[in-house]
Amino acid sequence: MRTLVKIIYWCSIVFLGFDIHALPTNQLALDASARQLIASQPTESLVSVRQIFTDYRELEQRWIGKDNVNFNHATINKNPIFAKTQLFNPQYSESNQSVRYLRLSYTTNYQGESHSVSGLILLPPQTKPKGVILFFHSTMTGKLRVPSLRFNDYKAKMLAAIFAANGYIVVAPDYIGLGDDYKSEHPYIIYPQPNVNDGRDMLIASLPVFKKYALQLNHNIPLFVSGYSEGASYALWFSKTYQTQTGFAKNLAKHGYQLRKTVPIDGAYDITGVMFPFLLGNQIGEESNDFNIISPLWGTLLKPALLVNVVLSYAAHNSLAPHKIFNPAFNLQCTNGMPICNSADEVGYDLSNSRLLNLNNLQFALNYYFAALATPSTSKRYGLFNNSVSGLLQPKILTNSNLLQTAQAANIVEWRSHNPISLVSLTHDSLVPEKNSANAYAGMLKSGSTNVKYLKVDNNLLKSRALLGNAITDHVGFELYALLIALQEFETTAK
């Protein structure tokens, strides 16, 4: 068991890119470290499109692999669902085209309180942009690993290379509880509305920036909305809010914005019908493959992190101590000599202080995960033969009516839309099952929606590096190219 735990630990660190030992344990030291990191990052940068394209291709090589990259380029060049750009042209030599990166600080409201939050703005080379893209990012592994603080991180690079370099302004909120607002708990997937409102507030706060840099925008600014994974849910909720809450749409219209199209990608739209059963179920050795996944490995590695994000968000929103929700059998003891504690003297993890200590939810999740692997006293072991997270929770929380009602309210599967929406999903997704998109599409059609379509992408069209087995793309590798599908959808609408 000790060897197994170590293997999975190091795989998690390699593929999730986080050094657990990088964080101090003292709260004052955490705050000082966070403030220092934020202050040390640039608030503005001008990068040539040529360099942005080069950076993206280097990212591709590392993330996807050279042989897979060539295969993917051939697919993208011939398949009409992908936008055709100069991104993959190594001979691109324009030297006078640049994208401006900006970190914006602004305010939004959550639970009756004003929060000082942050986000990334990307300004295109053109002085007359095609429109504004509001982009909601996927789940981040750390509170400070956000696009506005990581101009050189892959998310900022993707947004710059695919959207900004092709003529669009990009507005990408870091989210409440992340970035500048790191001391707060992020209202995760079961609380979509605060994130929708955050997106609206950033759009409005961005207008003086557009004016400062003399961008020529019409009175009716074409607004496009997209998001990936967690962010896809917020993107779809943004469209619903825009269409169903008159005051929300009027506020944006007053500031010149007009929603033209929404493209959510691989989102968790059906929390109670798909995501909860997926998290609580065991997909290892499941012959029926009810969730149509490629492999249970990604779920095994990342389910605890998803669980922790949901539970900490619910606990903070309802002023609950996390130890009232987590199974006390998994007391996060640092066992088996695993390097999962911040010091040799620390023998556990104080759940009651998790909100303060948790500058990085992944740290908490991994401590929890490996404690679960190494705990022999429970009959519900979590690991390579059982990836149901149900045993990590106190049984009573699984039937808690308030939690279930909250999750039910976060579902976005049956509603009527008339503003254009293009849902995008892989045919097989091992982390956010395709049933989310299928149920959302079916529910919207059933409700009488128009101008909605569903682009279901065959996994075999693209290749990625694989942890084990074949190299067909899955949830983690799809994002790098999925934005080209969103761009194509926006381009056909912008014309």
PECOR-V157184 format. One record per residue. N is the residue number from 1. RES is the residue in one small letter. PHI is phi in whole degrees, 0 to 359 (none if undefined). PSI is psi in degrees with one decimal (* if undefined). NEAR is the number of other ideal C-beta (glycine too) atoms within 8 Angstrom. Layout:
((N & RES & PHI & PSI & NEAR) (N & RES & PHI & PSI & NEAR))
This chain:
((1 & m & none & -40.5 & 7) (2 & r & 300 & -43.4 & 7) (3 & t & 296 & -42.7 & 6) (4 & l & 300 & -45.6 & 10) (5 & v & 299 & -42.6 & 13) (6 & k & 296 & -41.1 & 9) (7 & i & 300 & -49.1 & 8) (8 & i & 293 & -36.9 & 13) (9 & y & 303 & -52.8 & 13) (10 & w & 291 & -32.5 & 8) (11 & c & 299 & -42.2 & 10) (12 & s & 298 & -43.4 & 11) (13 & i & 294 & -42.7 & 11) (14 & v & 296 & -47.6 & 7) (15 & f & 276 & -21.8 & 9) (16 & l & 260 & -10.0 & 9) (17 & g & 65 & 45.0 & 6) (18 & f & 223 & 136.3 & 12) (19 & d & 259 & 106.5 & 5) (20 & i & 301 & -34.1 & 11) (21 & h & 286 & -4.6 & 6) (22 & a & 285 & -14.5 & 5) (23 & l & 258 & 133.6 & 11) (24 & p & 286 & 162.8 & 7) (25 & t & 264 & -29.3 & 9) (26 & n & 291 & 134.0 & 6) (27 & q & 298 & -40.7 & 8) (28 & l & 297 & -39.8 & 6) (29 & a & 293 & -37.0 & 9) (30 & l & 298 & -47.6 & 14) (31 & d & 299 & -44.6 & 9) (32 & a & 297 & -41.8 & 8) (33 & s & 296 & -41.6 & 11) (34 & a & 295 & -46.5 & 12) (35 & r & 298 & -39.5 & 8) (36 & q & 295 & -42.4 & 8) (37 & l & 296 & -45.3 & 10) (38 & i & 299 & -44.5 & 11) (39 & a & 293 & -26.5 & 6) (40 & s & 278 & -13.8 & 5) (41 & q & 272 & 145.0 & 10) (42 & p & 294 & 147.9 & 7) (43 & t & 263 & -9.4 & 5) (44 & e & 205 & 144.4 & 8) (45 & s & 204 & 143.4 & 7) (46 & l & 245 & 119.2 & 8) (47 & v & 234 & 133.1 & 11) (48 & s & 293 & 148.1 & 10) (49 & v & 299 & -37.3 & 13) (50 & r & 301 & -43.5 & 11) (51 & q & 292 & -38.2 & 8) (52 & i & 298 & -44.2 & 15) (53 & f & 296 & -41.2 & 14) (54 & t & 297 & -43.8 & 8) (55 & d & 298 & -41.3 & 11) (56 & y & 297 & -43.9 & 13) (57 & r & 293 & -35.0 & 12) (58 & e & 293 & -39.5 & 8) (59 & l & 299 & -43.6 & 12) (60 & e & 305 & -49.4 & 11) (61 & q & 301 & -43.0 & 10) (62 & r & 289 & -41.7 & 6) (63 & w & 278 & -40.5 & 11) (64 & i & 258 & -35.8 & 13) (65 & g & 99 & 142.5 & 11) (66 & k & 302 & -49.3 & 6) (67 & d & 297 & -41.1 & 7) (68 & n & 293 & -36.7 & 12) (69 & v & 300 & -46.9 & 12) (70 & n & 299 & -41.5 & 8) (71 & f & 298 & -44.6 & 10) (72 & n & 294 & -39.2 & 13) (73 & h & 297 & -40.9 & 9) (74 & a & 298 & -41.1 & 8) (75 & t & 296 & -47.1 & 11) (76 & i & 296 & -38.9 & 12) (77 & n & 295 & -30.8 & 8) (78 & k & 256 & -11.4 & 5) (79 & n & 262 & 124.5 & 8) (80 & p & 289 & -10.4 & 4) (81 & i & 284 & -16.8 & 7) (82 & f & 262 & 138.7 & 11) (83 & a & 293 & 145.7 & 10) (84 & k & 257 & 117.6 & 5) (85 & t & 227 & -176.8 & 10) (86 & q & 273 & 7.4 & 6) (87 & l & 305 & -40.0 & 11) (88 & f & 261 & 12.7 & 9) (89 & n & 267 & 103.5 & 7) (90 & p & 293 & -13.3 & 5) (91 & q & 270 & 0.1 & 4) (92 & y & 301 & 125.7 & 9) (93 & s & 226 & 13.3 & 5) (94 & e & 301 & 125.6 & 7) (95 & s & 254 & -10.8 & 6) (96 & n & 254 & 14.2 & 4) (97 & q & 253 & 125.5 & 9) (98 & s & 221 & 152.6 & 9) (99 & v & 250 & 134.6 & 15) (100 & r & 261 & 124.2 & 10) (101 & y & 264 & 134.2 & 15) (102 & l & 222 & 138.6 & 11) (103 & r & 261 & 123.9 & 14) (104 & l & 251 & 131.4 & 13) (105 & s & 254 & 135.5 & 7) (106 & y & 204 & -174.5 & 11) (107 & t & 236 & 150.4 & 9) (108 & t & 216 & 165.8 & 13) (109 & n & 250 & 142.7 & 9) (110 & y & 210 & 125.5 & 12) (111 & q & 53 & 40.8 & 5) (112 & g & 78 & 5.8 & 4) (113 & e & 241 & 147.6 & 6) (114 & s & 276 & 131.9 & 6) (115 & h & 243 & 132.1 & 11) (116 & s & 275 & 110.6 & 9) (117 & v & 240 & -179.7 & 17) (118 & s & 217 & 167.0 & 15) (119 & g & 191 & 169.0 & 15) (120 & l & 258 & 134.0 & 16) (121 & i & 244 & 133.5 & 14) (122 & l & 242 & 124.3 & 16) (123 & l & 255 & 130.3 & 13) (124 & p & 285 & 168.8 & 13) (125 & p & 296 & -32.6 & 8) (126 & q & 285 & 142.6 & 7) (127 & t & 279 & -14.3 & 6) (128 & k & 242 & 86.5 & 6) (129 & p & 294 & 158.7 & 14) (130 & k & 285 & -22.0 & 11) (131 & g & 161 & -172.7 & 13) (132 & v & 245 & 131.5 & 16) (133 & i & 253 & 117.7 & 13) (134 & l & 271 & 118.3 & 15) (135 & f & 241 & 126.0 & 13) (136 & f & 260 & 118.5 & 17) (137 & h & 284 & 166.5 & 14) (138 & s & 282 & 175.8 & 10) (139 & t & 301 & 129.7 & 8) (140 & m & 264 & 147.7 & 9) (141 & t & 279 & -8.3 & 11) (142 & g & 206 & 152.8 & 10) (143 & k & 294 & -23.8 & 15) (144 & l & 251 & 4.2 & 13) (145 & r & 268 & 55.8 & 11) (146 & v & 251 & 156.3 & 15) (147 & p & 304 & -36.7 & 14) (148 & s & 288 & -19.1 & 12) (149 & l & 256 & -1.2 & 13) (150 & r & 224 & 69.8 & 11) (151 & f & 303 & -28.6 & 10) (152 & n & 266 & 2.9 & 6) (153 & d & 281 & 163.4 & 9) (154 & y & 295 & -32.8 & 8) (155 & k & 293 & -45.1 & 11) (156 & a & 296 & -38.7 & 14) (157 & k & 297 & -42.1 & 13) (158 & m & 296 & -46.7 & 13) (159 & l & 297 & -39.1 & 16) (160 & a & 291 & -45.3 & 15) (161 & a & 290 & -37.1 & 12) (162 & i & 264 & -40.0 & 15) (163 & f & 262 & -58.5 & 13) (164 & a & 295 & -44.1 & 14) (165 & a & 295 & -17.6 & 16) (166 & n & 255 & 21.5 & 12) (167 & g & 102 & 9.2 & 8) (168 & y & 248 & 141.9 & 14) (169 & i & 286 & 138.7 & 15) (170 & v & 244 & 129.5 & 14) (171 & v & 241 & 115.3 & 15) (172 & a & 229 & 99.1 & 16) (173 & p & 294 & 144.1 & 12) (174 & d & 285 & -26.2 & 16) (175 & y & 98 & 151.3 & 13) (176 & i & 301 & 133.7 & 14) (177 & g & 89 & -2.1 & 10) (178 & l & 232 & 166.5 & 12) (179 & g & 61 & -132.5 & 15) (180 & d & 303 & -28.3 & 9) (181 & d & 263 & 33.3 & 14) (182 & y & 298 & -21.0 & 11) (183 & k & 285 & -18.3 & 4) (184 & s & 271 & 159.7 & 10) (185 & e & 275 & 135.6 & 10) (186 & h & 288 & 127.2 & 11) (187 & p & 288 & 92.4 & 11) (188 & y & 288 & -173.2 & 10) (189 & i & 315 & -28.7 & 13) (190 & i & 278 & 0.0 & 11) (191 & y & 234 & 72.9 & 12) (192 & p & 287 & -33.3 & 12) (193 & q & 298 & -41.6 & 8) (194 & p & 301 & -32.9 & 12) (195 & n & 286 & -35.2 & 15) (196 & v & 297 & -47.7 & 12) (197 & n & 297 & -36.0 & 11) (198 & d & 299 & -44.2 & 14) (199 & g & 300 & -44.3 & 15) (200 & r & 300 & -45.6 & 12) (201 & d & 295 & -34.7 & 12) (202 & m & 289 & -36.9 & 16) (203 & l & 302 & -45.3 & 15) (204 & i & 291 & -41.3 & 10) (205 & a & 292 & -19.5 & 10) (206 & s & 280 & -18.5 & 13) (207 & l & 302 & -42.9 & 10) (208 & p & 299 & -29.9 & 7) (209 & v & 293 & -43.7 & 11) (210 & f & 300 & -40.9 & 11) (211 & k & 293 & -41.0 & 8) (212 & k & 302 & -38.5 & 6) (213 & y & 262 & 18.3 & 8) (214 & a & 55 & 41.0 & 6) (215 & l & 282 & 133.7 & 11) (216 & q & 269 & 101.9 & 6) (217 & l & 242 & 137.8 & 9) (218 & n & 292 & 166.2 & 6) (219 & h & 300 & -40.2 & 4) (220 & n & 266 & 93.7 & 7) (221 & i & 284 & 119.4 & 11) (222 & p & 297 & 120.2 & 12) (223 & l & 250 & 126.6 & 13) (224 & f & 241 & 143.0 & 16) (225 & v & 232 & 135.7 & 16) (226 & s & 212 & 169.6 & 18) (227 & g & 187 & 159.0 & 18) (228 & y & 238 & 135.1 & 15) (229 & s & 59 & -116.4 & 15) (230 & e & 308 & -45.3 & 15) (231 & g & 295 & -24.5 & 14) (232 & a & 295 & -37.9 & 17) (233 & s & 299 & -43.6 & 16) (234 & y & 293 & -34.8 & 14) (235 & a & 297 & -45.2 & 17) (236 & l & 292 & -38.9 & 17) (237 & w & 295 & -33.7 & 13) (238 & f & 299 & -46.0 & 15) (239 & s & 298 & -43.3 & 14) (240 & k & 297 & -44.2 & 11) (241 & t & 297 & -42.1 & 11) (242 & y & 300 & -38.5 & 12) (243 & q & 273 & -20.1 & 9) (244 & t & 247 & -17.6 & 6) (245 & q & 248 & 103.6 & 7) (246 & t & 303 & -41.5 & 5) (247 & g & 296 & -35.4 & 6) (248 & f & 297 & -49.2 & 10) (249 & a & 294 & -40.1 & 11) (250 & k & 295 & -37.8 & 8) (251 & n & 298 & -44.6 & 10) (252 & l & 293 & -40.4 & 15) (253 & a & 297 & -36.5 & 9) (254 & k & 300 & -30.2 & 6) (255 & h & 262 & 8.8 & 9) (256 & g & 98 & -2.4 & 11) (257 & y & 272 & 138.1 & 11) (258 & q & 227 & 115.3 & 10) (259 & l & 292 & 124.5 & 12) (260 & r & 255 & -39.8 & 12) (261 & k & 197 & 150.4 & 13) (262 & t & 236 & 132.6 & 15) (263 & v & 231 & 88.8 & 16) (264 & p & 276 & 141.3 & 14) (265 & i & 235 & 122.5 & 17) (266 & d & 51 & 53.4 & 15) (267 & g & 261 & 161.3 & 19) (268 & a & 266 & 84.5 & 13) (269 & y & 268 & -26.4 & 16) (270 & d & 246 & 84.8 & 13) (271 & i & 294 & -50.9 & 14) (272 & t & 279 & -28.4 & 9) (273 & g & 273 & -24.4 & 10) (274 & v & 233 & -56.8 & 14) (275 & m & 293 & -45.1 & 13) (276 & f & 297 & -47.5 & 10) (277 & p & 300 & -34.6 & 8) (278 & f & 293 & -46.9 & 11) (279 & l & 294 & -40.1 & 11) (280 & l & 277 & -17.1 & 9) (281 & g & 272 & 166.8 & 10) (282 & n & 249 & 112.5 & 8) (283 & q & 268 & -1.9 & 11) (284 & i & 281 & 120.4 & 10) (285 & g & 77 & 10.7 & 5) (286 & e & 282 & 113.4 & 10) (287 & e & 288 & -34.2 & 4) (288 & s & 286 & -21.3 & 4) (289 & n & 48 & 56.7 & 8) (290 & d & 301 & -27.0 & 6) (291 & f & 258 & 8.6 & 10) (292 & n & 57 & 44.7 & 10) (293 & i & 267 & 163.9 & 12) (294 & i & 276 & -46.8 & 8) (295 & s & 210 & 143.6 & 10) (296 & p & 281 & -1.9 & 11) (297 & l & 296 & -47.8 & 9) (298 & w & 299 & -40.9 & 13) (299 & g & 298 & -41.1 & 13) (300 & t & 298 & -39.7 & 11) (301 & l & 287 & -35.5 & 11) (302 & l & 247 & -12.5 & 9) (303 & k & 305 & -44.7 & 11) (304 & p & 301 & -36.2 & 14) (305 & a & 294 & -40.9 & 14) (306 & l & 297 & -43.2 & 10) (307 & l & 301 & -47.1 & 13) (308 & v & 298 & -41.8 & 12) (309 & n & 300 & -45.0 & 14) (310 & v & 296 & -48.2 & 11) (311 & v & 292 & -43.6 & 12) (312 & l & 295 & -37.1 & 16) (313 & s & 295 & -45.5 & 15) (314 & y & 297 & -43.3 & 13) (315 & a & 298 & -45.6 & 15) (316 & a & 295 & -42.0 & 10) (317 & h & 297 & -31.3 & 11) (318 & n & 251 & 12.3 & 7) (319 & s & 54 & 45.6 & 5) (320 & l & 253 & 144.4 & 8) (321 & a & 284 & 131.2 & 7) (322 & p & 305 & -28.2 & 13) (323 & h & 292 & -11.9 & 8) (324 & k & 279 & -8.3 & 7) (325 & i & 248 & -41.1 & 11) (326 & f & 282 & 149.9 & 12) (327 & n & 293 & 120.3 & 9) (328 & p & 295 & -14.7 & 7) (329 & a & 297 & -26.8 & 8) (330 & f & 258 & 81.7 & 12) (331 & n & 270 & 16.6 & 7) (332 & l & 60 & 36.0 & 10) (333 & q & 292 & 138.8 & 9) (334 & c & 276 & 95.2 & 11) (335 & t & 246 & 170.2 & 8) (336 & n & 61 & 20.0 & 7) (337 & g & 68 & 20.0 & 5) (338 & m & 286 & 141.4 & 11) (339 & p & 279 & 58.0 & 7) (340 & i & 250 & 2.7 & 10) (341 & c & 249 & 159.6 & 10) (342 & n & 277 & -12.9 & 8) (343 & s & 208 & 158.3 & 6) (344 & a & 293 & -24.2 & 4) (345 & d & 276 & -15.7 & 4) (346 & e & 278 & 126.0 & 10) (347 & v & 248 & 4.8 & 6) (348 & g & 195 & -174.2 & 8) (349 & y & 230 & 121.9 & 12) (350 & d & 283 & 102.0 & 7) (351 & l & 298 & -34.8 & 10) (352 & s & 294 & -22.8 & 7) (353 & n & 257 & 11.5 & 8) (354 & s & 299 & -32.7 & 12) (355 & r & 294 & -35.1 & 10) (356 & l & 281 & -44.2 & 7) (357 & l & 288 & -20.7 & 12) (358 & n & 276 & 64.2 & 11) (359 & l & 293 & -21.0 & 12) (360 & n & 224 & 109.4 & 13) (361 & n & 299 & -26.9 & 13) (362 & l & 294 & -34.2 & 11) (363 & q & 301 & -47.3 & 12) (364 & f & 299 & -45.9 & 14) (365 & a & 298 & -41.8 & 13) (366 & l & 289 & -39.0 & 14) (367 & n & 302 & -46.1 & 13) (368 & y & 296 & -43.0 & 15) (369 & y & 298 & -49.1 & 12) (370 & f & 284 & -27.8 & 13) (371 & a & 296 & -39.5 & 16) (372 & a & 296 & -42.1 & 14) (373 & l & 299 & -35.1 & 13) (374 & a & 262 & 8.0 & 12) (375 & t & 261 & 105.5 & 12) (376 & p & 276 & -7.8 & 5) (377 & s & 278 & -8.5 & 4) (378 & t & 253 & 149.8 & 10) (379 & s & 278 & -12.3 & 4) (380 & k & 252 & 72.8 & 8) (381 & r & 290 & 139.4 & 12) (382 & y & 258 & 133.0 & 13) (383 & g & 171 & -149.2 & 11) (384 & l & 287 & -9.5 & 6) (385 & f & 242 & -1.3 & 6) (386 & n & 203 & 107.8 & 10) (387 & n & 249 & 25.4 & 12) (388 & s & 283 & 130.6 & 11) (389 & v & 272 & 2.5 & 12) (390 & s & 301 & -37.0 & 8) (391 & g & 290 & -14.0 & 14) (392 & l & 276 & -7.3 & 12) (393 & l & 248 & 156.5 & 13) (394 & q & 292 & 135.3 & 9) (395 & p & 307 & -36.7 & 6) (396 & k & 293 & -24.9 & 6) (397 & i & 290 & -25.5 & 9) (398 & l & 292 & -20.6 & 8) (399 & t & 243 & 14.9 & 7) (400 & n & 294 & 119.1 & 8) (401 & s & 295 & -36.3 & 6) (402 & n & 294 & -42.9 & 7) (403 & l & 297 & -44.1 & 9) (404 & l & 294 & -38.2 & 10) (405 & q & 293 & -39.2 & 8) (406 & t & 298 & -45.7 & 12) (407 & a & 294 & -40.3 & 12) (408 & q & 300 & -40.8 & 9) (409 & a & 292 & -20.5 & 6) (410 & a & 274 & -10.2 & 12) (411 & n & 296 & 141.9 & 12) (412 & i & 223 & 73.2 & 11) (413 & v & 237 & -22.1 & 12) (414 & e & 229 & 100.3 & 7) (415 & w & 197 & 160.2 & 11) (416 & r & 261 & 125.6 & 7) (417 & s & 235 & 141.1 & 13) (418 & h & 236 & -12.4 & 7) (419 & n & 280 & 138.4 & 12) (420 & p & 305 & 132.4 & 9) (421 & i & 224 & 132.1 & 16) (422 & s & 239 & 107.0 & 13) (423 & l & 280 & 136.7 & 14) (424 & v & 233 & 133.0 & 13) (425 & s & 205 & 151.0 & 16) (426 & l & 291 & 150.2 & 13) (427 & t & 297 & -38.4 & 10) (428 & h & 235 & 120.4 & 10) (429 & d & 231 & 121.0 & 16) (430 & s & 273 & -2.3 & 12) (431 & l & 238 & -41.2 & 10) (432 & v & 238 & 91.2 & 10) (433 & p & 307 & 144.8 & 11) (434 & e & 300 & -22.8 & 12) (435 & k & 304 & -28.0 & 11) (436 & n & 303 & -51.2 & 15) (437 & s & 290 & -40.6 & 15) (438 & a & 299 & -44.1 & 11) (439 & n & 293 & -39.0 & 13) (440 & a & 296 & -44.6 & 15) (441 & y & 297 & -48.1 & 11) (442 & a & 298 & -41.3 & 9) (443 & g & 294 & -37.5 & 11) (444 & m & 290 & -40.0 & 15) (445 & l & 295 & -42.8 & 9) (446 & k & 300 & -31.7 & 7) (447 & s & 274 & 1.8 & 9) (448 & g & 91 & 22.6 & 6) (449 & s & 291 & 148.7 & 12) (450 & t & 237 & 165.3 & 6) (451 & n & 59 & 33.7 & 9) (452 & v & 240 & 135.7 & 13) (453 & k & 222 & 162.9 & 7) (454 & y & 233 & 116.6 & 10) (455 & l & 259 & 103.1 & 10) (456 & k & 261 & 117.0 & 10) (457 & v & 262 & 124.1 & 14) (458 & d & 296 & 125.3 & 6) (459 & n & 302 & -29.6 & 12) (460 & n & 287 & -9.0 & 5) (461 & l & 292 & -27.8 & 8) (462 & l & 230 & 153.2 & 14) (463 & k & 239 & 151.9 & 11) (464 & s & 218 & 166.1 & 15) (465 & r & 296 & 142.9 & 9) (466 & a & 244 & 142.3 & 8) (467 & l & 297 & -46.5 & 9) (468 & l & 214 & 153.8 & 5) (469 & g & 78 & -150.8 & 5) (470 & n & 287 & 171.1 & 4) (471 & a & 253 & 18.9 & 8) (472 & i & 291 & 151.8 & 11) (473 & t & 287 & 150.5 & 11) (474 & d & 224 & -169.3 & 16) (475 & h & 306 & -46.4 & 12) (476 & v & 292 & -37.9 & 9) (477 & g & 274 & -14.5 & 12) (478 & f & 289 & -32.1 & 16) (479 & e & 303 & -35.1 & 13) (480 & l & 302 & -31.7 & 12) (481 & y & 249 & -18.9 & 12) (482 & a & 298 & -30.2 & 13) (483 & l & 294 & -23.5 & 15) (484 & l & 292 & -29.0 & 13) (485 & i & 289 & -43.6 & 16) (486 & a & 299 & -42.9 & 14) (487 & l & 300 & -42.8 & 13) (488 & q & 299 & -41.0 & 12) (489 & e & 296 & -39.9 & 11) (490 & f & 290 & -40.2 & 17) (491 & e & 298 & -42.1 & 11) (492 & t & 292 & -25.4 & 7) (493 & t & 276 & -35.2 & 11) (494 & a & 289 & -24.1 & 10) (495 & k & 291 & * & 4))
